[in-house]
């Protein structure tokens, strides 16, 4: 198991995330989408290797996801990815 440390305690999981997740047809697509969503929300990591429908699902939610991340970083004056907040 890989330990992914984060100081963030939570985020809003919107119905639209669930709706998009349920439109994905394979468990692999669902896992890739959820992994990308969680890594972005908790680690600030942009997904690099998404393809196909998992990528489409993530892109459809990216404005909401990025808005939440920015709000957290601005409020805490901390970057989730560990880089310096400016």
C-alpha positions as CSV (number, residue, x, y, z in Angstrom):
1,X,0.0,0.0,0.0
2,X,1.3,3.4,-0.9
3,X,0.9,6.0,1.8
4,X,-0.4,9.3,0.3
5,X,-0.1,12.0,3.0
6,X,-2.3,15.0,2.9
7,X,-3.4,17.6,5.4
8,X,-6.8,18.1,3.8
9,X,-9.5,16.5,5.8
10,X,-12.4,16.5,3.3
11,X,-14.1,18.0,0.3
12,X,-17.6,18.3,-1.2
13,X,-18.5,15.2,-3.3
14,X,-21.0,16.6,-5.6
15,X,-23.9,14.7,-7.2
16,X,-22.5,15.4,-10.6
17,X,-19.4,13.4,-9.7
18,X,-21.6,10.5,-8.8
19,X,-23.7,10.9,-11.9
20,X,-20.7,10.9,-14.2
21,X,-19.1,7.9,-12.3
22,X,-22.3,5.9,-12.9
23,X,-22.2,6.6,-16.6
24,X,-18.9,4.9,-16.9
25,X,-19.3,1.3,-18.1
26,X,-16.2,-0.5,-16.8
27,X,-14.7,-0.8,-13.3
28,X,-11.4,0.2,-14.8
29,X,-12.9,3.5,-16.1
30,X,-14.6,4.1,-12.7
31,X,-11.4,3.4,-10.8
32,X,-9.3,5.7,-13.0
33,X,-11.9,8.6,-12.7
34,X,-12.2,8.3,-8.9
35,X,-8.4,8.0,-8.4
36,X,-7.9,11.1,-10.5
37,X,-10.6,13.0,-8.6
38,X,-9.2,12.0,-5.2
39,X,-5.6,12.6,-6.1
40,X,-6.5,16.1,-7.3
41,X,-8.6,16.9,-4.3
42,X,-6.2,15.6,-1.7
43,X,-2.8,15.9,-3.3
44,X,-3.2,18.6,-5.9
45,X,-2.0,16.2,-8.5
46,X,-3.2,16.7,-12.1
47,X,-4.1,13.5,-13.8
48,X,-1.5,12.7,-16.5
49,X,-2.5,9.4,-18.0
50,X,-6.2,9.4,-18.3
51,X,-7.6,8.1,-21.6
52,X,-11.0,7.4,-23.1
53,X,-14.1,7.7,-21.1
54,X,-12.3,8.2,-17.8
55,X,-10.6,11.3,-19.3
56,X,-13.9,12.5,-20.7
57,X,-15.6,12.1,-17.3
58,X,-12.8,14.0,-15.5
59,X,-12.8,16.8,-18.0
60,X,-16.5,17.2,-17.6
61,X,-16.0,17.9,-13.9
62,X,-12.6,19.7,-14.0
63,X,-14.0,23.2,-13.3
64,X,-15.8,22.1,-10.2
65,X,-12.8,20.1,-9.0
66,X,-10.3,22.8,-9.6
67,X,-12.5,25.4,-8.0
68,X,-12.7,23.4,-4.8
69,X,-8.9,22.8,-4.8
70,X,-8.2,26.5,-5.4
71,X,-10.6,27.5,-2.6
72,X,-8.9,25.2,-0.1
73,X,-5.4,26.4,-1.2
74,X,-6.4,30.1,-0.9
75,X,-8.1,29.6,2.4
76,X,-5.1,27.7,3.9
77,X,-2.4,29.5,2.0
78,X,-1.0,26.0,1.3
79,X,-0.5,24.1,-2.0
80,X,-1.7,20.6,-1.9
81,X,1.1,19.5,-4.2
82,X,3.7,20.8,-1.7
83,X,4.9,23.7,-3.9
84,X,5.1,27.2,-2.5
85,X,1.9,29.2,-2.2
86,X,2.3,32.6,-3.8
